[in-house]
Amino acid sequence: MPKTTTPPAPTPLVNEFVAAQILGISVSTLRKDRNDKKRFPFVRYGLNGTIRYDINQLNDYLRANLNGGVK
């Protein structure tokens, strides 16, 4: 009997409003970053389309930039 594989779970994507809330910054700051610094990877659907952020990458960014506390 052939093995069946389960496809990977889809990556949770969030819009810029939710992404800004997760990061603790304004939507305006997130938009400026998207155009200038590009610290946060994003997906654009179409040429001038919808922007989505991978919630796992946002959380990875936050973990990588923790300061203070016990490690």
Residue pairs with C-beta under 8 A, 6 or more apart in sequence:
11 54
11 55
11 56
12 54
12 55
12 56
13 43
13 52
13 53
13 54
13 55
14 22
14 52
14 53
14 55
14 58
15 50
15 51
15 52
15 53
16 27
16 30
16 31
16 51
16 53
17 27
18 53
19 30
19 40
19 53
19 55
19 58
20 26
20 27
20 29
20 30
22 55
22 58
22 59
22 62
23 30
23 40
23 58
23 61
23 62
25 33
30 40
33 39
33 40
34 40
34 42
34 51
39 61
40 53
40 57
40 58
40 61
41 53
41 54
41 57
42 51
42 52
42 53
42 54
43 51
43 52
43 53
43 54
44 50
44 51
45 52
